């Protein structure tokens, strides 16, 4: 293989001497920075094209860069060369940059040269442009290295790649693509070394609402992020919003924060104010009056005057009272700021709205309102959700992520479940029929393989086998099984009780007054109510973490409570593995016992030894379950246990709680989970707790009636 210097001399015989020195200097000092041939083309391709005597096209320049890149790979430790060749010296001789800077002004931060001799024939602007690109790349690499050295826990990063045609690129660059459908074909998504999707296709038709479902850890959230960052090619004219991070807190009132999310309206209002001020002061030019009329027409077209009322309805539906709508955003907790982020997205009405578990941040009242609101959503939605009732209410289509691919189904979640089962049965029948056919042909071949009279028939049968499509048996997803160990002891009821309890954090704001509730080892109680009505506070009173201001908490002396917090991730050390986590929490046991305990909740193999921070939200929840159940409690108090769990795990959790021989009190907003587990429904509100005899159906009817009275639908 020729050296880089020889390649340059042979391909560019008339190359400027100073450009030759510059390029070879870049190759010598920056070889480790070139992660692909694209990096090399970006660094020196434009300069080489300018000095090319035969005016090489882009493909020709790329071919030359590929040869040099292949040579460089031989000399970078750990790199794989693109092609084989004999080991040679990289350049004709080591490039001493200090000796070729006599006619240059040299920046020691760059491997190249900032200014050249005036006699050079090379375009100085292109040289500076190339150096700027290389400098930016090196600074980015330096930042990444600094981050790695300062942070001992380096997490893997997601990446996406896709095939694209020149026709699509030309259509996009020409601005002729006016469709609001999103079609992404033949793309891959990886997370570190793990392949999440390969050769996948996703088609999102304008105006339809898609639910993205699949097991925990398969890449649903990662796929949303790839779309949100446009790592997967979404047409530039399609606006999109990903509700992922909470709104930053400042002095902006909540209502104004939502209004500001409509940037078109805000820009028009700013222009209107500026022009109106200029006209009022007499400083306006003749054309500005016409501009003001045009702005008024645009504001009327987008119904800007109705925007505050529309924003207020959205906030009210998500639980913001009129007083809260005027509060500065800095006064809200993280959960309420997430609701505010959702309100901003709903108000802005992007062409593509990406929602990741939106019901996790909402109480049941807000979920029911959101279901009603999204049913009339005018553009496209892609939502990841574990709440099957929510998907049944809003989804027009389901996208199933499994086996590193995406399968689309028309209809809501229940329709998807039926269609998927029918598809699997059909695929299995087709596979089995083909196997029988193959076996039948193979019997004939084996019987007459050495029969000269049947030779032509055997050859014909062999060709038939070769032409048969290769069908694979259906990949059946393993059933999720959770089991909560029983407490074994039986106590006389009540085993847990609050009697005439008063409680407040601030004497001016009483949370509970004369609260009396009780539970025993047969209890399956669900606590519901709007956020802020005291659900989590009551759980802490029951556990004894909070002491009543007045009244009595009674608990059986042998009661052992297992508690799952909705903020369970905050209780986990993210820098260690799940096995290490249990070993520190419950020391002195063999590692096999910790692994067995984690395995009960689906954290097995290498998942158990990876840093907890690298696990998905659902996998972290499973680790928290394993930690909670290790001491074998006889009573569980669970605060939003279904957050981040996939549907299969939620179903398994419901079955585990039903078979558990002990008491259960839980807070949940998942309608199906509540109906699966709970025998009693307690509604928090108004300083107390009331029992709804009609169960969840009656509670839903009460909320729908409340929406109609408040006019928020």
N, C-alpha and C positions, 0 to 999 in steps of 0.2 A: 504494500500500500504506500502511495506517495505521501510525503510529508505535507503539512498544510502550506508551507512556503512554496513547495514545488507545485501544488495544485493552483495556488494563486498565480504563479509565474506562467504556468502553461495555459490557464484559462483566460488570464488578463495580461497578455504580453506588453501592453502599453500602459500598465498601471502606474499611476503617479507614485514616485518613490516615498513621499511622505504618507500617502494613504496606505501603501504597502507596510510601512513601519507601524502605522496606527492599527491596522487590522491584525497584523501578527502580534502586536503588543496586547490587544484585546484578547486574542485567542490564548496567548501564553498566560496572562494574569487572571483571566476570568473563566477558564475552562470549567471549573467546578460549578459555576453559576448557570451553565447551559443545561437545563433539565431536558430539553428536547430540541430538535432541529428548528422548531418555530422560534425559540429564543435566539438562536444564532442568526436566523433570517432577520429577525427584528433588530438585532444589534448592528449588523453590517450589510444586510441585503441591499438597502437603498443606495449605499455608497458604491457597492460593487456594480450595481446596475448602471450607475453614472459613468464608471470608468470602463465599462464593457465596450470594446471596439466594435463587436458585431451586434450590439444592442440586444443582449439576451432578454428574453421575456421572463415573467415571474417564475415559470416552471424551470427555465434554464438556470436562473439564479438559485432557486431552491435546490436543484440537483447538485450544484457546486457546493452549497452549504451542507448538503447531506454528506458529501464525501469528506469534507473537513470535520463535520460532527462525528462521523464514524472513526476518523483518525484520533480525535480528541478523546473518545470513549476508552481507547486503549490505555490512556494515561491517567484516567481519573479513578482513584481507589474505589473498588466496589461496583464500578459501572460495567455494564455489559456492552461490548462492542456490537455495532450493527452488522458488521461483516468481518470475515476473517482476513488476516494479512500478517505479514512478517513484522516483527517488532523493529521499529526504526526510531531514530531521534525525531521528536515532534517537529522541530523547526531546523533550518540549516545551522543555526547557532543560537545560543541563548540571546534573547532580546534584552539589551541593557537600556531601559527607558531613560536612565539619567544621561546617556550619551547622545540620545537623539532629541534632547529638549533644548539644545542651544538656540534654535530658531523658534522656540515655542514658549508660550506662557503656560506653565504646567500646574495642574491642580492635583495634589497628592491623593485626593479622595477618588480620583478616576484612574482607570488603567489606560485611558487614551489621553489626547491632548486637546486643550481648549482652543488655542489659536494657532494658525498655521502661517507659513511664509506667504506673502502677497503674490509670489510668483507661481504658486500652485494653481493648477487648473481645476481643482475640486471645488464644488459648491460648499462654501463655508457654513451656510445655514444647515445643510444636510448633515455635515459633520457634527455640528453642535447638537442637532436633533438626535443623532445616533448616540452621542455621549450622554445626553439627558435621559434617554430611555434606559441606557445601561446603568446610569447612576441610580435611577429610581428603583430598578430591579435589585441592585446591590443593597440599597437602604432597606427595602422590604425584607430581603433575606436576613440582614443584620438585625432588624426588629424581631423577626421570628426566632433567631438564635438567642437573642437577649431574653425573650419571653421564656424559651425552653430552659435557659440556665437559671432564671429567677423562680420558675414554677416547677417544683419536682413532679407534679402530676400533669403530664402532657396528654390531653385527650385526642383521640382520632378525629379527623375532619371528614365531612361528607364531600363527595364530588360527583359530578354528573357529566355524561358525554352523550352525544346523539349524532346520528347521521343526518346530513342535510343536503338537499339538491341545489344546484346552481339556479334552477328555475325559481325555487322558493326565495333564495337570497336576492335575486334580481327583483322579484315581485315586492319583497319587503323594502329594499333600498329605493325602489322607484316610487313608493308611496301609493301604489295602486291596490294594495291589499286592504279592502274595506270591510272584510268579514270580521265578525266578532266571535266566531267559533275558534276554539283552540284545538289544534291538532298537532300532537307531538309523536313522531313515529321513530321506532327503532332506537330507543335510548337506554342507557345503562345508568344506574346509580349505585355508588359504593360508599361505605362508611369505614374508612381505614382500609384494612385488608378484606373486609367482608363485603361480598357482592349482595346488594339488596334487590336490585332489579336488573334484568339483562334482556335486551331485545324487546323492551316493553313498548306499548303504544297507549296513548291516552287521548280520547276525543271528547271535548266538552262543548256541547252545542249551546248556542246562545239562548239564554232564558230558562235553562233547565237547572235543577238543583240536585247535585250529586253527593251521595254519602260514600265516603271512603272507609272501608272496613277491613279488618284483618287482625291476626294475633299480635300481641305485644312484641315489640322488638324487631318487626319485619320491615319497618321503614316508612310508616305512614306519615309521621311528623317530618322525617327527612325529606320526603317527596314534596310536602307543602313548602318547605324551606327552599328547595331547589327551584320551585315555581316562583316563589316570592322574590328571590334574588335574581330571577331570570337566568339562572345557570342552565335551565332548560329553556329553549327558545319560545318565548311568548311574544306574539307580534307587538311591536313598539306602540302602536296606537291603542292597544287595549290597556286600560288602567286597572290596576289590581291593588288590593289591600290585604295584608295578612295580620289578623288580630292575634298578636303574640306577646307583646310587651305592654305593661301598664303605662298609663299616661304619667309623664313627669309632673311632680307637684310644684305649683307656683301660685301666684296671687290671682290667676285667671279664674273667674267663676266657672262652675261646671257647665252651665248653659252656654256661656260664651266660648268655652273650649270646644264644645260640639259644633257651634256655628262656624268656628274658624277652620274646621276640617274641610269645609266646602271652599277650596281655594279659588275657584272661579268666581263665586259670589263675593268673596273677600276682596279680590283684585278689582272687580267692578265697583264695589263700594268705595274703595280707596281712590280710584280714578274719579269717581263722581264727586267725592268730597274735595279733591284737589282742584278739579275744574270749576266747581261751584264757588270755591274760595277765590280763584283767579278772576272769575266773571264778576263776583260781588265787589272785588277791589278795583275793578276797571283795568286790570292788567292783561286780560285775555285777548288773544288774537281772534280774527274773524272765524277761522275754521274751528275753534275750540267750542263754540256754541253748538255747531253741528255734531261734534264728537260727543257732547253731553247728551244731546237728543238720542244719539245712537246707543249710548250706555244705558239710558233710561229704558230704551226698547229691549235691550238684552236682559236687564234686571226684571222687566215685566215678563219676558219670555220664560225665564227660569223660576218665576214666582218667588222672587227674593223676599217680598213682604210677608209671605206665609212661612218663611223658614223658621223664625223663632217658635211659632206654634208647633211646627212639625218636630223640631228638636226637643221641645218640652214634652210632647207626647211620647217620644222614644225614651227619654229619661224617666218619665213617670212609669212607663211600662217595665223598665228595668229596676224600679224600686226607689227612684230618687223623688223625695217629697219636694214641694215647691220651695221650702226653706233650703234643702240640700242643693237644689239646682243653682242657688245663688252663693253657695259656699265656695271659697277658693279651693282649687284642686289639691293644694298641699295639706288640707285638713282631712283628706280621705285616707283610709287604710288601703293596703295593696289590693285587697279584693274589690273594693269599690272603684279603685282606679282602673282595674281590668274591665269592670262594667262600663266605665267611662270610655275606654278604648273601643269597646264593642259598640257603644252608642255613636261614637264618632264615625266608625266604619259604616254603620247602618244609615247615618245621615248623609255621608258623602256619596253613597250609592256607586261604588266602583263597578266597572264592567265585569270583573272577576273578584268575588269575595272569597277569601280563604279563611276558614274557621277551624281551629284545633281545639277540640273538646270544649265548646262554648258553654255547655251546661255545668261544667265543673265550678264555675264562679257564681252560679245563680241558684237561688232558692226555687222551690216548686212554682210559686206564683210567677216569678220572672220567666221560668222555662215555658210555662203555658202561654204567657204573653208572646214570647219570642216565636213559639210555634205558629201562633196566629199571624204574627207580623210577616214572617218569612214565606208564608203560603202565597202572598201576593208580591213577592220580590220580583222586580222587573228584569234583572240581568242574571248572570250565572253565579252559582254558588258551588264550592267544593268544601265539604265539611267532614272532618274526622270526628266521629262520636261513638261512644260505647252505649249510648242510651237508645235502645231499640224503639221505644215509644216515640222519642223525639224524631228519629229517622222515619218512622211510619207516618208521622204527621207532616214532615216537610219534604222528604226526598221523592223526586220523580225518577231517579236512577240510582243504582248502587254499583260502585266499583270495588271489586274484591281483590285485595292484594294477597297473593299466596304463591309459593313455589317460584319466587323471583319473577313473577309476571302479574299483569293486571287483566282481570276479566270483567266485562261490563254486562249489566243486567238492567232491563227496563222495569220500573215499578218501585214500590217502597220496600222496606226491609223484609216484611213477611213474604211478599211476592218473590224477593230474591232467595229466601231460604227454600221455598218450594221449587223455584226454577233451578237452583244449584243442585238440589237433591235429584231432580229429574235429569239434569245434565250428567251428573256423576253416574247415575244408574245406566243411562244411555251409553256413556263412554265405557263403562265396565262390561255391558252386554256386547258392545262392538268388539272390545278387546278379547273377551272370552270366545266369541264366534270366530274371530280370526285365528285364535290359538287352536281351536278345533280344526279349522280348515288347514292350517299349517301342519298339524299333526297327521291329518288324513293324507295330505300330499307326501309328507315325509315317510309314511308307512309304505306308500307305493314306491318311492325312490329306494328305500332300504330293501324292499322285496325284490326289485328287478334291476338293481344297480349293476349286477354282473351278467345280466341276460343280454346277449348280443342282439337278439330279435327285438328287444324293447329299448335299445340304446337311445333311439331318437325320442321316444316318449319320456324317458328319464331326463334327457337334456331339456325337453320342453317343460317338464315339471320343475326342474331346477331354476329355469328362467322365470317361471311363474312365481316361485318363492322370492327370487331377487327383486321382482317388480312390486311385490306387496309392500304397502306403506308400513313403516315400523310403528306400531301402536304400543303404548306403555300402559301398565295397569294403573288404575286410579290411585293417586296419592291421598290416602285417607289421613286427615289430621288427627293426631292422637287426642284422646279425650282428656280434658283437664280435670284432675282430681285433687281436691283439697280436703284435709281432715283435721279437725280441731280435737286434740286429745281431751277425753272426759275428765271431770274433776273427781268422779267416783263417790263423793260424799253426798248425803241427803240431809237438808236442814228443814226445820219447821218454818213455814212462811209467817210473816214476811222476812226475807233475808236482807232487804235493802229498803230503807224508808226515809222520807222527808216528812216531818210533821209540823205544820203551821210555821213554815220557814219564811222569814223575810230576808231579802238580800239586796244590797246596792253597792256600787263602787263609789258613787257620789250620793250623799244624802238627798240631794235635790232631784235625783233621777232614780226612783225605785224600780228595780227590775222584777222582783217577785214579792208578793204580799200574801201571807197566809197560804203558802204553797204546801199541799199535802199530796204526795204520790208514793206508791209502793210497788215493789217487784219481788218475784221469787224465782226459783230455779226452773220453773216452767214458762216464764215470761218470754214473749217475743214482741217487744214494744218498739214502734217507730215514732220518733219525735220529729214533727214538721213545724213549719212556721216561717215567716219572712225573716231575712237577715236582720240581726239586731234585736230580736225578740227574746233572746236569752237561752237558745238551745244549748250551745256549748257551755254556757255558765251553769245550767242545770246539771249537765253531765259532770262537771267539776265538783259541784255540790254533792252529787251522789257518790263520787269517788272519795270525797273528803279532802280534795286539793284546795277547796275554798270552804271557809267556816261560815255558817249562817250568822247574820246579824242578830236574828232572833229565831227561836224555834229549835228543833232537834233533828239531827241526822242519826239514824240507827242502822247499824250493819252487823250481821252475825259475826261472831268472833273468828270463825273459820272461813269467812268469805275471802276468796282470793280473786281480785279483779284484774283482767287483762284489758288494757286501754289502747285503742288505735286512734291517733290524732289525724285530723285532716291535713295537718302540717307535718306528717310523719317524716318527710325527707329531711326536715330541719333537725330531727333527732338522730339522724344517721351520720356517721363519720364517712364522708364521701371519698377520702383519700386512701382508704384501705379496702380490702376485699370483704365479701360477705362472710367468708369463713373466719377471717381475722376479727370481724365485727362481733360475731357470736362468741369467739374465744375470749375477747376482752370483757364482754358482758357477763358471760358465764364461764369463768376460768376453771381449769383443772379437769376438763373432760377430753377424751381422745378426739382427734380431728375427724375421725370417721363419724362420730356422733353429730358434729356440726354439719358435715356434708349431708348426712341422712336427714337431718332436720330441714335443711334448705331444699333438699330434693323433694320433700313433701309438698313444697310450694312452687315447684318448677324451676328452681335455681340449682342446676346440676352441671357437671362437667366444667368447662372453662368459664362459664358464667359465675361460678362460685369463687373463682380466684381472680376475676377481673376487678379493678377498682369500682366501687359502687357508683361513682360519678359517671362511669361510662355506660351504665345500665339505662334502659328506657324507664319512663315514669311508672309503667305497670310492673316492671321487674323490681324497681325499688319498693313498690308496695308489697310485693311478695316477700322481699327480704324483711320488711317491717312485720309482716304476718308471722314469719318464722321466728323473729325475735320475740314477738308478743306471746306466742304460744309455747315457747320453750319451758317456762315454769309450770305449765299445765293449770291455768286458771279455771275456776268453776263458774265464773260470771264474766261476760264480755260487754264492754261499753265501747261502741264503735262510732266515731265521728267521720262521716262521709267516707266509708271504706271502699266505695266503688270508683272513686276518682282515679282515672288513669288505667283502670283495668279494662281488658277487652271483654267482649260479650260472653265468650266461652268461660272466662275466669269468673265473671259475675254470676253466671249460672252455677258454676261449681261452688262459689262462696255461699250462695243461697242454699244449696244442697247440704254443705258442710254445717251451716248454722242450724238447719232443720234437724239434722241427725245428732247435733251436739247435745249432751245431757247436762245442761246447765242453763243459766239465765242469759238473756240478750236484751240490751237496750241499744238502739242505734239511731243516728241521725242520717237521713239520706234524702236525696231529691230524685232518685231513680225510681220511677213509677213501677216498672216491672219487678224490680228487686224488692220493693216494699210489699207488693202483692204476693210475691213468692215466699217471703219470710214471715211477715208481721201479722200478729193476731190482734194487736191493739194499736190505735193511732192516737197519739197525744199531740195537740196543737198548742204551741206556745204563742202567747200574745196577751196584751192588756194586763200584764203583771201576774199572770197565772197560767195554768195549763188546763185545757178542757179535753175530754175524751169524745171523739167522733164515733158514734156507734155504727154509722154506715160505712166506715172504713174510707179508703182512698177515693172511691167513686163519689161519695158524698162530699168529701173535701174539694175535689175537682169542680163539682157543680157549684159549690159555694164561691170558689174563686172566679169562675166564669161569670157568675151573676155580679160579683164585685167589679169585674172589668166593665161590664155593660153600664153599671151605675156611674163609674168614674169616667167613662168615655175614652178609654185608652186603647180601644181596639180599632 
